[in-house]
């Protein structure tokens, strides 16, 4: 079975113009092109487009997406998709709890009742490292970080919530392909990592390198970032070191 470019555009949310561009650069070649020039796509191309959209969602450029897909075997694709699904399921559960909290708040307000603090804030993410951060860096530094957060735009808040998982998943895909930490595709992701970190505080060269080492040394960060893959955390640290040495001042 085949679908026209218009049908694929409508189903995927990718414009026909973008699909034609993907064809022109060899990223997504249709199954066939009719004599009138109309492009048609089959199951293989739809799955490839899904991979493209996933990798783009992780912040990778089209050039890097093409390289990753070209060298990825079926098992690599399954592993990356499984990790992305795990993150999506966690996010789905968190949003579900927030919906329940909002529903309960609306119901209580209508009835004039009260909610316990535990119920009011059910589903909201809290920083489990705040007490330790205050102990390690002091109240002034932590309070300054919260002051920055109060000035965030909606785009900043969305970036802070989603960028780190995108960086970790993107690096996992590149590490699986054997891409060196000095490669531009890796450093593009580290640039995103630095940008989201700077929403909270602005690391110097040594501070950013120290942050990368802390990821490796601290079991909680290793688990949160690598989910059992310590080599990924070390890959992130090494990439951060390259970035710091080439981009940041003391």
C-alpha positions in Angstrom: 0.0 0.0 0.0 1.2 3.5 -0.9 0.3 7.0 0.3 0.6 10.2 -1.7 2.7 13.0 -0.5 -0.4 15.0 0.4 -1.7 12.1 2.6 1.7 11.7 4.3 1.9 15.5 5.0 -1.6 15.5 6.4 -1.0 12.5 8.7 2.5 13.4 9.9 2.2 17.2 10.2 5.2 17.6 7.9 4.5 20.0 5.0 4.7 18.8 1.4 7.5 21.3 0.8 9.5 19.8 3.7 9.0 16.2 2.3 10.1 17.4 -1.1 13.2 18.9 0.5 14.0 15.7 2.3 13.8 13.9 -1.0 16.1 16.4 -2.7 18.8 15.9 -0.1 18.4 12.1 -0.1 17.1 11.9 3.5 13.7 10.5 2.6 13.4 9.1 -0.9 9.8 8.1 -1.9 9.0 4.5 -2.8 8.1 5.7 -6.3 7.5 8.9 -8.3 4.6 8.8 -10.8 5.1 10.2 -14.3 3.2 13.3 -13.3 5.9 13.9 -10.5 3.7 12.9 -7.6 5.5 11.2 -4.8 4.3 8.0 -3.1 5.4 6.5 0.2 5.1 3.0 1.6 5.5 1.6 5.1 9.3 1.6 4.9 9.4 5.4 4.2 6.8 6.1 6.9 9.0 4.4 9.5 12.0 6.3 8.2 10.1 9.6 8.5 9.2 8.6 12.1 12.9 8.2 12.9 13.7 11.5 11.2 11.1 13.3 13.3 12.3 11.6 16.5 15.9 12.6 15.9 14.9 16.1 14.9 12.9 16.3 18.2 16.2 15.5 20.0 17.8 18.6 18.5 19.9 17.0 15.8 20.6 18.8 12.5 19.5 17.2 9.2 23.0 16.3 8.3 23.5 14.4 11.6 20.1 12.8 11.3 21.1 11.4 7.8 24.3 10.0 9.2 22.7 8.4 12.2 20.0 6.7 10.1 22.4 5.6 7.4 24.5 3.7 10.0 21.8 2.5 12.3 20.7 -1.1 12.2 17.3 -2.4 13.4 18.5 -3.0 16.9 19.8 0.5 17.3 16.5 1.9 16.2 14.6 -0.3 18.7 16.9 0.8 21.5 16.5 4.5 20.8 12.8 4.3 20.4 12.4 2.3 23.6 14.3 5.0 25.6 12.2 7.7 24.0 9.0 5.8 24.8 10.2 5.4 28.5 10.6 9.2 28.7 7.2 9.8 27.1 5.5 7.4 29.4 7.0 9.1 32.5 5.9 12.5 31.1 2.4 11.2 30.4 2.1 10.0 34.0 3.3 13.3 35.4 0.8 15.3 33.2 -1.9 12.9 34.2 -1.2 13.7 37.9 -1.3 17.4 37.1 -4.7 17.0 35.4 -6.1 15.2 38.5 -4.7 18.0 40.7 -6.3 20.7 38.6 -9.6 18.8 38.5 -9.5 18.4 42.3 -8.7 22.0 42.8 -11.6 23.1 40.6 -14.0 20.8 42.5 -12.8 22.0 45.9 -13.2 25.7 44.8 -16.7 25.0 43.6 -17.6 23.4 46.9 -15.8 26.0 49.0 -13.6 23.3 50.6 -9.9 23.2 51.4 -7.1 21.0 50.2 -4.0 19.8 52.1 -0.6 21.1 50.9 0.2 17.5 49.7 -2.9 17.5 47.4 -2.5 21.1 46.2 1.0 20.3 44.8 0.4 16.7 43.7 2.1 16.1 40.3 4.4 19.1 40.5 8.1 18.4 40.0 10.3 19.4 43.0 14.0 19.7 43.2 15.4 16.9 45.3 18.8 18.5 45.4 17.9 21.9 46.8 19.0 21.2 50.4 22.3 19.7 49.2 22.8 22.6 46.7 22.4 25.1 49.6 24.9 23.2 51.6 27.4 23.0 48.8 27.1 26.4 47.1 25.3 28.5 49.7 21.9 30.2 50.0 23.0 33.2 47.9 23.8 31.1 44.8 20.6 29.0 45.1 18.4 32.0 45.7 20.0 33.8 42.7 19.1 30.7 40.6 15.5 30.9 41.7 15.5 34.6 40.9 16.5 33.8 37.4 13.7 31.3 37.1 11.1 33.9 38.1 12.2 35.9 35.0 11.7 33.0 32.6 9.5 33.2 29.6 7.2 30.3 28.6 9.8 29.3 26.1 12.5 29.3 28.8 10.4 27.1 31.0 9.7 24.6 28.2 13.3 24.5 27.4 14.3 23.9 31.0 11.8 21.0 31.2 12.6 19.2 28.0 16.1 20.1 26.8 18.1 17.8 29.2 16.2 14.6 28.1 16.7 15.7 24.5 20.4 16.1 25.0 20.8 12.8 26.8 18.8 10.9 24.2 20.6 12.6 21.3 24.0 11.8 22.8 23.0 8.2 23.3 22.2 7.9 19.6 25.5 9.5 18.6 27.5 7.4 21.1 25.9 4.2 19.7 27.2 5.3 16.3 30.7 5.8 17.6 30.7 9.6 17.0 33.7 11.3 18.7 32.9 13.9 21.4 34.7 16.5 19.4 32.3 16.0 16.4 30.1 19.0 15.6 26.9 17.0 16.0 27.9 16.2 19.6 29.0 19.7 20.3 25.7 21.1 19.0 23.9 19.1 21.7 26.3 20.3 24.3 25.6 23.8 23.2 22.0 23.1 24.0 23.0 21.6 27.4 25.0 24.7 28.2 22.1 27.0 27.2 19.6 25.3 29.5 22.1 25.1 32.3 22.6 28.9 31.9 18.9 29.4 32.5 19.8 28.5 36.2 23.3 29.8 36.5 26.2 30.7 34.2 29.1 28.3 34.5 32.7 29.3 33.9 35.0 26.9 32.0 36.2 25.1 35.2 32.7 25.1 36.7 31.2 23.5 33.6 33.9 20.9 33.5 33.3 20.3 37.2 29.6 19.8 36.6 30.4 17.2 34.0 32.6 15.4 36.5 29.9 15.6 39.2 27.6 13.8 36.8 30.0 10.9 36.7 30.9 10.9 40.4 27.4 11.2 41.8 25.4 7.9 41.6 22.1 9.8 41.5 23.1 11.9 38.4 24.6 8.8 36.8 21.3 6.9 37.1 19.2 9.9 36.1 21.3 10.7 33.0 22.5 7.2 31.9 19.7 5.0 33.3 22.4 2.3 33.9 24.6 3.3 31.0 27.6 4.8 32.9 29.5 5.1 29.6 26.9 7.6 28.4 27.5 9.8 31.4 31.2 9.7 30.8 30.6 10.5 27.1 28.6 13.6 28.3 31.4 14.6 30.7 34.0 14.3 28.0 31.9 16.3 25.5 31.3 19.0 28.1 35.1 19.2 28.7 35.7 19.8 25.0 33.0 22.4 24.9 34.3 24.2 28.0 37.9 24.3 26.8 36.9 25.7 23.3 34.0 28.0 24.2 34.1 29.2 27.8 36.2 31.7 29.7 37.7 31.2 33.1 
